[in-house]
């Protein structure tokens, strides 16, 4: 297995250029030969990037997105994904840290971030201004899709780029890249990723772990760390050419391509229909989404050999429904963090046999674990992200989870160290939003809480408030989208006369408050 994710995908492409690499929800297919050609073409078009230069990426999932992402990474770029759910200040803070050298976006994204920005905002979408993401910091543009208003006049277009011969070298095979205008190299946006060694150490993607408007924290993965994570996954869940993996998760899409299998991207139709149409052999689901899908169609197609659950805890009821829906498939739960993908994998049978805590499984080979004195789990290994953006390299990462090792060397999750909320696979950090909500004139106090659903394990997000003198619920709801990321907006608002407190410091008692809002929701 290659220690570089780009080389790994291109090697797989060379073994079976005629095989399907990617198929999307609209049935569009990209073969491995076509994928390799587009990766090389994009890489050549973006020559001049220095390893670690950020590339703002806003392309909808599909074959073009996969080719553009791998091509930008092959050129030395570090992908920064444009999140349409971010509050404007959070997006601006992230871009100011990353300072992209290129913008790679489809034409619809340019339109929604420009001429139709107001309409997009009213629909809950808030893209940064892609034409000029950081004022005063020039960028180049690469787009795909039909021409639409808002696309910069000088933008390159994926399907109009001159093709590159299959034997053409990628940037790592060439001398030091020169910027498009000649002269000195463009400096990296971040000294922590400025001067890597071999191509496996080149930064590939920065994934932000929270929506803070103050100091955004981005997890920097290299081409090597992504490849090592793919190797760990394939060691636990082997894939071969001919397998079809249905997922929207990069952590599974990359090992799929490195194994020469087919990456099936979800569309808008019911899960069971898409799995049957694609003859999927493997599928990945967020537990709450799988639960919703099985309520519509309680049986999954017989082609399925492996069903993977992750990004949130898998409650016993959900595991039992999954096994019943796919009796011929193995059901696994994947434990991972943004900094370390993956950490452990446990079968449904193993998880159901443990009643004290949530069994995560035995750490995968090469993954180091350490339980701190307070019970927090720390993780290390070759798949570990290089660093947080702008911070020194990391040797291990604190997961924020409380865990123990059982007598068989398996990790058992005991709870979360902080009051993080997980809804639909998205991590929500209350402390990022509570001060801004409490600062509104109609609010005296505010707390964001997660109320778990015992059936799905997903959490309802409840904003509890103590009203101020000029409280109006309608005004509060109207103000929330400007200060709370779309993915963290509450499902409901609970208005209480006061919050429960505890101890000599009158600290907010979140457990009692959660019980109060649960009771209110049950009325």
Secondary structure as the mmCIF struct_conf table of DSSP 4:
data_model
#
loop_
_struct_conf.conf_type_id
_struct_conf.id
_struct_conf.beg_label_comp_id
_struct_conf.beg_label_asym_id
_struct_conf.beg_label_seq_id
_struct_conf.end_label_comp_id
_struct_conf.end_label_asym_id
_struct_conf.end_label_seq_id
BEND BEND1 UNK A 3 UNK A 4
HELX_RH_AL_P HELX_RH_AL_P1 UNK A 5 UNK A 15
TURN_TY1_P TURN_TY1_P1 UNK A 17 UNK A 18
BEND BEND2 UNK A 19 UNK A 19
STRN STRN1 UNK A 20 UNK A 23
TURN_TY1_P TURN_TY1_P2 UNK A 25 UNK A 26
STRN STRN2 UNK A 29 UNK A 31
HELX_RH_AL_P HELX_RH_AL_P2 UNK A 32 UNK A 45
TURN_TY1_P TURN_TY1_P3 UNK A 46 UNK A 48
HELX_LH_PP_P HELX_LH_PP_P1 UNK A 49 UNK A 50
TURN_TY1_P TURN_TY1_P4 UNK A 51 UNK A 52
STRN STRN3 UNK A 54 UNK A 58
BEND BEND3 UNK A 61 UNK A 62
HELX_RH_AL_P HELX_RH_AL_P3 UNK A 63 UNK A 74
TURN_TY1_P TURN_TY1_P5 UNK A 75 UNK A 76
STRN STRN4 UNK A 78 UNK A 81
TURN_TY1_P TURN_TY1_P6 UNK A 84 UNK A 85
BEND BEND4 UNK A 86 UNK A 86
HELX_RH_AL_P HELX_RH_AL_P4 UNK A 88 UNK A 98
BEND BEND5 UNK A 101 UNK A 101
STRN STRN5 UNK A 102 UNK A 106
HELX_RH_AL_P HELX_RH_AL_P5 UNK A 107 UNK A 113
TURN_TY1_P TURN_TY1_P7 UNK A 114 UNK A 116
HELX_RH_AL_P HELX_RH_AL_P6 UNK A 117 UNK A 122
TURN_TY1_P TURN_TY1_P8 UNK A 123 UNK A 124
HELX_RH_3T_P HELX_RH_3T_P1 UNK A 130 UNK A 132
BEND BEND6 UNK A 133 UNK A 134
TURN_TY1_P TURN_TY1_P9 UNK A 135 UNK A 136
STRN STRN6 UNK A 140 UNK A 144
BEND BEND7 UNK A 145 UNK A 146
TURN_TY1_P TURN_TY1_P10 UNK A 149 UNK A 150
BEND BEND8 UNK A 151 UNK A 151
TURN_TY1_P TURN_TY1_P11 UNK A 153 UNK A 154
STRN STRN7 UNK A 156 UNK A 157
HELX_RH_3T_P HELX_RH_3T_P2 UNK A 158 UNK A 160
BEND BEND9 UNK A 161 UNK A 161
HELX_LH_PP_P HELX_LH_PP_P2 UNK A 162 UNK A 163
TURN_TY1_P TURN_TY1_P12 UNK A 166 UNK A 167
HELX_LH_PP_P HELX_LH_PP_P3 UNK A 168 UNK A 170
HELX_RH_3T_P HELX_RH_3T_P3 UNK A 171 UNK A 173
BEND BEND10 UNK A 174 UNK A 176
TURN_TY1_P TURN_TY1_P13 UNK A 180 UNK A 181
BEND BEND11 UNK A 183 UNK A 184
HELX_LH_PP_P HELX_LH_PP_P4 UNK A 185 UNK A 188
BEND BEND12 UNK A 189 UNK A 189
HELX_RH_3T_P HELX_RH_3T_P4 UNK A 191 UNK A 193
BEND BEND13 UNK A 194 UNK A 195
BEND BEND14 UNK A 197 UNK A 198
HELX_RH_3T_P HELX_RH_3T_P5 UNK A 199 UNK A 201
BEND BEND15 UNK A 202 UNK A 202
STRN STRN8 UNK A 203 UNK A 208
BEND BEND16 UNK A 213 UNK A 215
STRN STRN9 UNK A 218 UNK A 222
HELX_RH_AL_P HELX_RH_AL_P7 UNK A 223 UNK A 236
BEND BEND17 UNK A 237 UNK A 237
TURN_TY1_P TURN_TY1_P14 UNK A 241 UNK A 242
STRN STRN10 UNK A 244 UNK A 246
BEND BEND18 UNK A 248 UNK A 248
HELX_RH_AL_P HELX_RH_AL_P8 UNK A 250 UNK A 258
TURN_TY1_P TURN_TY1_P15 UNK A 259 UNK A 260
STRN STRN11 UNK A 262 UNK A 264
HELX_LH_PP_P HELX_LH_PP_P5 UNK A 265 UNK A 266
BEND BEND19 UNK A 268 UNK A 269
HELX_RH_AL_P HELX_RH_AL_P9 UNK A 271 UNK A 278
TURN_TY1_P TURN_TY1_P16 UNK A 279 UNK A 279
BEND BEND20 UNK A 281 UNK A 281
STRN STRN12 UNK A 282 UNK A 285
HELX_RH_AL_P HELX_RH_AL_P10 UNK A 287 UNK A 296
TURN_TY1_P TURN_TY1_P17 UNK A 302 UNK A 303
STRN STRN13 UNK A 306 UNK A 310
BEND BEND21 UNK A 311 UNK A 312
HELX_RH_AL_P HELX_RH_AL_P11 UNK A 316 UNK A 325
TURN_TY1_P TURN_TY1_P18 UNK A 326 UNK A 328
BEND BEND22 UNK A 329 UNK A 329
STRN STRN14 UNK A 330 UNK A 337
TURN_TY1_P TURN_TY1_P19 UNK A 338 UNK A 339
STRN STRN15 UNK A 340 UNK A 347
HELX_RH_AL_P HELX_RH_AL_P12 UNK A 348 UNK A 353
BEND BEND23 UNK A 356 UNK A 357
STRN STRN16 UNK A 358 UNK A 362
STRN STRN17 UNK A 363 UNK A 363
HELX_LH_PP_P HELX_LH_PP_P6 UNK A 364 UNK A 364
TURN_TY1_P TURN_TY1_P20 UNK A 365 UNK A 366
STRN STRN18 UNK A 368 UNK A 371
TURN_TY1_P TURN_TY1_P21 UNK A 373 UNK A 374
BEND BEND24 UNK A 375 UNK A 375
STRN STRN19 UNK A 376 UNK A 380
BEND BEND25 UNK A 381 UNK A 381
TURN_TY1_P TURN_TY1_P22 UNK A 382 UNK A 383
STRN STRN20 UNK A 384 UNK A 384
BEND BEND26 UNK A 386 UNK A 386
STRN STRN21 UNK A 387 UNK A 388
TURN_TY1_P TURN_TY1_P23 UNK A 389 UNK A 390
BEND BEND27 UNK A 391 UNK A 391
STRN STRN22 UNK A 393 UNK A 393
BEND BEND28 UNK A 395 UNK A 395
STRN STRN23 UNK A 397 UNK A 405
TURN_TY1_P TURN_TY1_P24 UNK A 407 UNK A 408
BEND BEND29 UNK A 409 UNK A 409
STRN STRN24 UNK A 410 UNK A 416
BEND BEND30 UNK A 417 UNK A 418
STRN STRN25 UNK A 420 UNK A 423
TURN_TY1_P TURN_TY1_P25 UNK A 424 UNK A 425
STRN STRN26 UNK A 426 UNK A 429
HELX_RH_3T_P HELX_RH_3T_P6 UNK A 430 UNK A 432
TURN_TY1_P TURN_TY1_P26 UNK A 433 UNK A 433
HELX_RH_AL_P HELX_RH_AL_P13 UNK A 434 UNK A 438
TURN_TY1_P TURN_TY1_P27 UNK A 439 UNK A 439
BEND BEND31 UNK A 440 UNK A 440
TURN_TY1_P TURN_TY1_P28 UNK A 441 UNK A 442
STRN STRN27 UNK A 443 UNK A 452
TURN_TY1_P TURN_TY1_P29 UNK A 454 UNK A 456
STRN STRN28 UNK A 459 UNK A 467
TURN_TY1_P TURN_TY1_P30 UNK A 469 UNK A 470
HELX_RH_AL_P HELX_RH_AL_P14 UNK A 473 UNK A 480
TURN_TY1_P TURN_TY1_P31 UNK A 481 UNK A 483
BEND BEND32 UNK A 484 UNK A 484
HELX_RH_3T_P HELX_RH_3T_P7 UNK A 486 UNK A 488
BEND BEND33 UNK A 491 UNK A 491
STRN STRN29 UNK A 492 UNK A 495
BEND BEND34 UNK A 497 UNK A 497
STRN STRN30 UNK A 501 UNK A 502
TURN_TY1_P TURN_TY1_P32 UNK A 503 UNK A 506
STRN STRN31 UNK A 507 UNK A 508
HELX_RH_AL_P HELX_RH_AL_P15 UNK A 510 UNK A 522
#
